[in-house]
Amino acid sequence: MSESRTEEFHVNGEELLAKVKEIIHEGNIRRVIIKDKDGKVLIEFPLTFGVVGFVLAPTLAAVGAIAALITEATVVVEKEA
């Protein structure tokens, strides 16, 4: 079983969607979790190799909606080790 590592990024609501798109384009991503400033998970989605474009569109729309409603967020990224 392959290992993974996590990274956390603290962003404001305006930066959230851009940060998630940047993370997705980096590759090696297994999962993305977005939490509010109190640590409550707002959305969590897995990313598998080959998931691009229109498949991610609904998820990115949801991230955009969340970004409009919050002032601060933590993006937790699980990457392949």
C-alpha positions as CSV (number, residue, x, y, z in Angstrom):
1,M,0.0,0.0,0.0
2,S,1.4,3.4,-0.9
3,E,2.0,6.0,1.7
4,S,0.6,9.5,1.6
5,R,1.4,12.9,3.2
6,T,-0.8,15.8,3.9
7,E,-0.3,19.6,3.5
8,E,-2.5,22.3,4.8
9,F,-3.1,25.8,3.3
10,H,-4.9,28.6,5.1
11,V,-6.7,30.8,2.6
12,N,-9.5,33.4,2.7
13,G,-12.7,32.8,0.9
14,E,-11.7,34.8,-2.2
15,E,-8.6,32.7,-2.7
16,L,-10.2,29.3,-2.1
17,L,-11.3,28.4,-5.6
18,A,-8.0,29.5,-7.2
19,K,-6.0,27.5,-4.6
20,V,-8.0,24.3,-5.2
21,K,-7.5,24.7,-9.0
22,E,-3.8,25.2,-8.4
23,I,-3.6,22.1,-6.2
24,I,-5.5,20.0,-8.8
25,H,-3.1,21.0,-11.6
26,E,-0.1,20.0,-9.5
27,G,-1.0,16.3,-9.7
28,N,-0.2,13.5,-7.2
29,I,-3.3,14.5,-5.3
30,R,-5.4,11.8,-3.7
31,R,-7.9,13.8,-1.8
32,V,-8.8,17.5,-1.0
33,I,-10.6,18.5,2.2
34,I,-11.9,22.0,2.8
35,K,-12.6,23.0,6.4
36,D,-14.0,26.2,7.9
37,K,-12.1,28.3,10.4
38,D,-13.4,26.1,13.2
39,G,-12.1,22.9,11.6
40,K,-15.5,21.6,10.5
41,V,-15.3,19.7,7.1
42,L,-17.3,21.5,4.5
43,I,-16.5,19.4,1.5
44,E,-14.2,16.4,0.8
45,F,-13.5,14.9,-2.6
46,P,-11.1,12.3,-3.9
47,L,-9.0,12.8,-7.0
48,T,-8.0,9.9,-9.1
49,F,-5.6,9.8,-12.0
50,G,-7.4,11.0,-15.1
51,V,-10.1,13.0,-13.5
52,V,-10.1,16.3,-15.3
53,G,-12.3,18.9,-17.0
54,F,-16.0,18.4,-17.0
55,V,-15.8,15.6,-14.3
56,L,-14.5,18.2,-11.8
57,A,-16.8,21.0,-12.9
58,P,-19.6,20.2,-10.4
59,T,-17.1,19.9,-7.6
60,L,-15.4,23.2,-8.5
61,A,-18.8,24.9,-8.6
62,A,-19.5,23.6,-5.1
63,V,-16.1,25.0,-4.0
64,G,-17.0,28.3,-5.5
65,A,-20.3,28.4,-3.7
66,I,-18.5,27.6,-0.4
67,A,-15.9,30.3,-1.1
68,A,-18.7,32.9,-1.4
69,L,-20.1,32.0,2.0
70,I,-16.9,31.8,4.2
71,T,-14.2,34.2,5.1
72,E,-11.5,31.8,6.1
73,A,-10.8,28.2,5.1
74,T,-8.2,25.5,5.5
75,V,-7.4,23.3,2.5
76,V,-6.0,19.9,3.4
77,V,-4.3,18.1,0.6
78,E,-3.5,14.4,0.7
79,K,-0.7,13.6,-1.7
80,E,1.1,10.5,-2.9
81,A,4.3,10.1,-1.0
